[in-house]
Amino acid sequence: VGEHVYKLKRRVDFGFLDFTTLEKRRAAAENEVALNRRTAPEIYLGLVAVRRKDGELRLGGSEGEIVDWLVEMRRFPAEGLFARLADEGRLTRGLIETLAADVAAFHDHAEVTHERGGAALFARIVAGNDDNLKDSVGRVFDAEKVARLKAESDRLIATHSGLLDGRRDAGFVRRCHGDLHLGNVTLIDDRPVIFDCIEFSEDIASIDILYDLAFLLMDLEFRAVTDARLSGFANRALNVYLDHVSEKEIVPTLEGLALLPLFVATRAAVRAKVTAVIADTEEKRNRSRAYLDFALAALAPRARRVVAVGGLSGTGKSTLAMALAPKLGHPFGAVHLRSDIIRKRLFNVGPLERLPVAAYAKAVGRLVYDDMLTHASVALAAGMPVVVDAVFSREGERTRVERAAAEAGVPLDGIWLEAPAAILEGRVGARAAEARDPSDADVRVLQQQLGYDLGTMRWAKVDASARPEAILASAQALLGMPQA
């Protein structure tokens, strides 16, 4: 209706939701507004009564019998939906980075619940998916694949039951969104706005925060399988999310990544069963099967490894590390640990906030490397490949990361980027002027670095004076990775 939308809840009872009475519909509408105003206050305006007076229905006012309640929303154009942006090739990496940072902030403030979550509840979710998938065996799905998904999911739940329960007890089960896919994010005033959370079921929405994130990761990576324009978006979303996790919660969050295969597979299974119900064409049935295949692929074992990228300021370490991370371990890629981000987290500031000179003292530098190696070890233990990204100008720093990889029983590949001083000075000066990068290094810092004694360099050297695409190709060749 003009600039507004009025949303009516039908008088239905599906078991997991019950809208059969006026009071239940009012409570659900109030809940929907309150919960969605956490992320989209500009969309969710409030409730409006539908009243009957003189045999006519009227919207709002204060007279007449109330016969129903509507959610009043501000209308927004469908062209901004992230699902449409993705379909049309207009979804950018920058928008996904902003969205991931917003999701991390949302999870940080979400209400903690200890009454839900844990291994037993997740086992029921998997069992429910299995029952629904079996309903479409023969018509859509292969029975063997459905059985394999259930068996492998059950195995992971048993393996990680302590982790699932421990995360619930530690406060990582929170009142989340519950339906966090690209169709429920839109662009308003050039910023992502998350809307339409699950309001009707605490069981569906009061979940592990990583299970909430998993829907976004699954949606991005599933689309990327057939749309190269979205390649790497899921990994970038994961790593930006991690970059915005606090010092207090980063280690347990990295530990929780051991659950990511289970969480992403379960999200894909949900999409598989839902699309199968309405699959009345071969195209829709193939899409349902693709979700099931994606779920199985998400559960497949991944090879762990460490790739260390070093070099002086301006060599493009983070650009290369960011490009390599999605290519290490399908479907989620590698955890990218950047010393600049770790330092900012130690001082409880955002990635783009500048730090004082004291934050770059030698003692702080040792803490940064300590944290980076600790985080790498935790991520490796969770089954994730890791890319570490720091200057690594001291031989002892390089030796430490080599030793950490050896202790984890994984291979390490060290890459040292180098370029002429004039090129580095130009890059660092331009970066400092833009002030859009987590690195605080300026030309003065670079000039100090140019005088460092690097010691014995055992890492493979790559010419960093080339274009980023050429540097990536050289690194991939060194790592034995296939190139497009």
N, C-alpha and C positions, 0 to 999 in steps of 0.2 A: 504494500500500500504506500505508493510514493517512496519516500526515503526509509520507510520502516518495513519490517517483516513481523508477522504474528504467527507464532508456532503453537499448534494445538496437539495435545497428546490424546491419541485415540483410546477408547474404552476397551482395552485388551488385557489379557493375562497370559503371558508366555512362560510363566514359572519363574524365570530369572527377573522378570519385571511384572508389576501388577498395577494397572491404571484403571481399575474397575470402578472406583468411587471418586467423587468430587474431591474429597480431602486428600486421597492418594495422589491425584493428578496435581492438586495445588502444591503438595509437599515436593513432588518430583520437579515441578516447574521452579519452585523456590530454590531447590537444590541445584538445578541446572544453571540458574542465573548466578548464584553465589559461587559455584565451583568454576564456571567459565570466566567470571570476572577476575579470577587470578591471573589469567593470561590475556583476556580480551575485554577489558572494561569498556572499550569504545564501541563494542558490538552489542553486548548484553546490557540492556537498559533497565529491565525490571519485569513485573507482572502486570497484566491488565485483565480485569474481570469481564466476562461476557454475562450480561444481565437480560432478564426477560421482564418487560413492562408493557402492559396493554396489548399482550399477544405478540409483541415484536421483540427481536433480539437486538441488543445494543452493545457497542463496544465502549467499556469504561463508564464513567459517571458514578453517581452515588445512590441512584434510585433503582429499585427493582430487584427481583430475585437473582442471585448469582447462580448460573447454571454451568459455568466452566471457567477455566483460567487459561490465559495465553501467555507465552513468553514473548516479550516485546524486544525486538532486535533492530539494530541499524543495518540497513541493506548495504551490501558491498558488491562490486562487480565480479562476476565469475572469472573474468580474464586474469585476475590476480591469484587464483588458486594455484598452489605449487604443483599439483598434479597436472594442471593444464600447462603451466610453464614448462614442466618436464616434457610433456607430450609434444610441445611445439618448439622445443629446443631453446627456450628462453630462460631456463633455470640456470643460474650462475653459481660458480663455486663460492663466490663472496656471500651470496644469499644463504647458502647452506652453512657457511661458517658462522654467520650471524645467528641463524636458527639454532645451531648446536650450542652456541654460547648461551642463548636464551633458555634452552632446555636445561642446561646445567644450573643456571640461576633458579629456574622454576623448581627443579628437584631439591636444590639446597634449602628452599623455604617451604617445601611441601610438608604437610602434617605427617608425623611419624605414627605408625600403628604397629603394635606388637601382637595384635589379635589375629592377623592374617599373614599370608606368605609362608615360607618354609617348604621343606621337601614334601610333606604330606599333601599340602594344597596343590603344589605344582604337579604331583603325580595324578591328582584328580583332573587337572586341566588336560594333561596328556591323554588320560583315559577317555575323557569326554571327546577330545578330538578324534581319537581312534574309533570310538563308536560312530561318530558322524561320518568319518571317512569310509567306514565299512558299508554304510548305507549306499554309497555310490560305487562300490566295487563292481566290476563288470561293465556297468554303464559308462563309467569314467575312469576309474583307477584300477591298477593291477594289484591283486590281493597280496602278492609277495612284497611289493614295495610298501604297502600300508603296514604289513606285519613287521617289516624291517625297520620302519620309522618308529614304531611303538617299542620294539625290542631295544633299539639303540638309545632311544630317549630314556627308557626305564634304566638302562645301564648307567647312563650319565647321572640320573637322579640318585641312584644308589651310590655311585662314586662320590658325588658331591653333596650328599645329604647333610653332612656337617656344615659345609659352606652355606648351603641354602638356609638352614636353621640359624646358623651363626649370624648371617647378614640380617635376618629378621630380628634377632635378639639385639643386634648392635644398632638398629634403627634405620636400616636401609630399605625397609618396606615402608612405603609412604603413600599418601593419597595422591596418586599420579593422574595423568591424563587418561590412560587406558586405551586410547585409540589413535596413537600418534603416527599417522601416516600422512603422505603429502596432500591427500584430499582434505585434510583438516587443518591446513595452514594456508593463509592467504597473505597477499601483499597489500598493506595499507600505509600510505605515506612513505613508501620505499623501505618499509621494515616488515619482517615476517610477523604475523599475528596467529597464534595458535588458538583454535576454537573447537567447539563441539566435543568436549570431553565426555567420558562415560559418567552419567549422573545417577543412573538407575540401579547400579550394583556395586556395592563396596567390594565384593569378592573380585570383580573384574578390574576395578580401578585401584584398589589398595594392594599394590604389588611392589616387587623389587624395582628400584629405579632403573636398573640396567635392563630389566624386562620391558619397561616402558620405552627406553631408548631403542631397544632391539627392533621395535616395529618400524621406526624411521630408518634404521640401518638396513633392515630387510627390504623395505620398499625401494630405497635408493639402489641397492645392489641388484635386486631382482630386475629392475628396469634397465640397469647397465648391461645386463647379459645380452640384451638385444639392441641397446642404444649406446654406442660408444661415446656419445656426447656426455654421458653421466659417469663415465669411467673414473674411478677414484673418489667419487663424491661420498660414498659411504665411509671409506677410510678417513677422509678429511673430517667428516662429521664426528667420527669416533675420537679422533685426536684433538680436535678443538674442544669437544666436550671434556676430555681428560685435562686439557690445558687450563680449564676453568674450575677444576675440582680443587678444594682447599688443601693446604698442607696436612691438616688433621685427617682428611678422608682419602687422600690420594693412594696410600698403600692399600687399604682395604678395597678401594675401587679397582686397583690393578689386580688384586687377588680375585676379585669378582669376575674378571674377564674369563676365568676358567668356565664360567656358566654361559658365555656368549654363544657358543655353538648350539647349546640346548635352547636358549632363549630365542635366537634367530630362527632356528628350525621350527620351533613351536609357533612363532608368528607366521611363518610361511605355511604351516599346516592349517592354521586358522583360515588364511586366505584360500587355501586349496579347498577346504570343506565348504566355505561360504560360496565360492564361485561355482562349485560343482552342483549346488542346489539349484542354481538358475541356469545351468549349462544346457541350453536347448539347441545349440548349434555345435558343429565340430570345432569351430574356432574357439568357442568358450570352453569346450571340454579340453582342448589342447592347452589352454591357459591354466586350467585347474591342474592338469598333469604337470605343467611346467613348475607350478608352485610346489607340488609334491617332490619333484626332482630336485628343486632348489633346497628344500628342507633336508633331503638326504645328503646333498653335497655339503651343506653347512655342518653336518655331523661328521664328515670324513676327517681323518687325522691330517694334521698339517706339519710340515717340517719346520722346526725351530732353527733360527740362526740369528747372529748379531752382525749388523753392518755398521761400522763406525765411520763417520764422515768428519774429517778434520781439515783445518786450513785457517789462515789468518782472516781477519775481518774483510768482507768484500769478496771473498772467493766464491760465495754462493752455496755455502754448506747447507743452509736450511732449505734453499730452493731444491737442491739435489735430493736431500733427505726426504722432503715432502713428496717429491716425484717418485722416489723408490719405494716408499712405505706401502702404497696400494698394491704394488707388484710382488710383495713378499707374503704369500700365504693366502689363498682363496678361502672364503670370500671376503674376509674382513681386512686383510692386509696386516701390516706391522704396526706396533706401537712406536710412535715417533717421540723420542725424548730429547728435548732441546735445552741446552744449558741456560739459555736466556730466559726461558719460561720457568725453569726450576728456580732460578735466582729470584725472579719476581714473586713466585709463590712463597719462597722463604720469608719475604718481607711483606707478605699479605697484600700485594697490590696486583692490579690487572696487568695483562701482558703488554699493554701499550703505555703504561705509566712509567715515567722515567725515575730511576733510582739515584740517590746521592752518591758521591764519590766513595764514601765509606762502605757502600755495599759491594765495592769491587776490591776490597782489601784481600790480601793473600789468604787470610784465615777464612774469609767468606768463600773464596774460590775453592778451597779444600772441601767445605761443606757442600758446595754445589756439586762437585764431582762425587762426593760420598753419596749424596741423594740420588744422583743420576745412576750410579752403579747399583744402589739398592733397588731403585725402581726397575732397572733393567732385569735384575735377578728375580724380582717378584713377577714381572710380566712373563719372563721365560718360564717360570714355574707354573704359571697359569696357562701355558701352552701357546703363547703368542711369540711370533718373531719380533725382533726389536731393531730399530735404527736409532743409534745415538749420534748426536750432532753437537759438537763443541769445538773449540779451537784446537785442543790436544797438542799444544805447542811444546809441552815438556815430555821427554821420553818416558818419564815415570807415569804420566797420565795415560799414555798409550799402553804401557805395560799393564797397568791396573785393569783396563777394560779387556785386554787380552786374557788376563788371569780370570776375570769374572766369567767370561765366556767358557773358558776351559773348565772352571768349577761347575758350571751348569751343564757341561757335556755337549756343548753346541759349537759349531764352527764360527769363527769370526773372520770377516773380511774388512780390512782397513783401507780406506781411501783417503789420500792426502791431495787436496786441491791447492794449486799454486798458479799465480799469475804475476805479471810485472807490476811493480809498485804503482806506476802511474795509473794503470787500470783500476787497481784496488782503491786508490785514493778517490778517483772519480766516482766509483760505485758507492763508497762509504759516505762521501759528501752528499750525493744525491739522496741516499737513504735517510741520512740525518735530517735533511731539509724537508722531506716528506713526512717524517715522524709517524709512519704507519707500520713500523716493524718493531718487534719486541727487543731487538738489539739496541743497546744504548751506545755502542762503540761509535766514536767519531774519528776524524782524520788523525787527531792527536794520539788516540789509543792505537790506531793502526801503525803510526810511525814508531811507537814503542815496540809493537809486535815485530816489526821488520828487523829489529836488532836482536831478537831472541836467538839463542843457540838451540836448534831443534834436536841436537843429539843424533843418534843413529836412526834413520828413517826406514823402517821395514815395511811400511804401508805402500800400496801401489799409488804412484803419482799420476794425477790427471790434470791436463792443461785446462785451467779454469778461465782462460781468456776468451774461450769460444762462446757461442750462443748456448743457452740452457739446454736446448734439444740435443746439441752435439755433446755436451758434457754428460747428459743422461745416457746417451748412446754409448759413450766410452765406459761409463760406470757399469752399465748393464753387460757389456762385453766382458769386463773384468770379473763380474759376478757370475758369468755363465748363464745369464738370463735371456730368454727369447725376446726379440725385438719385433715390433709391429712393422 
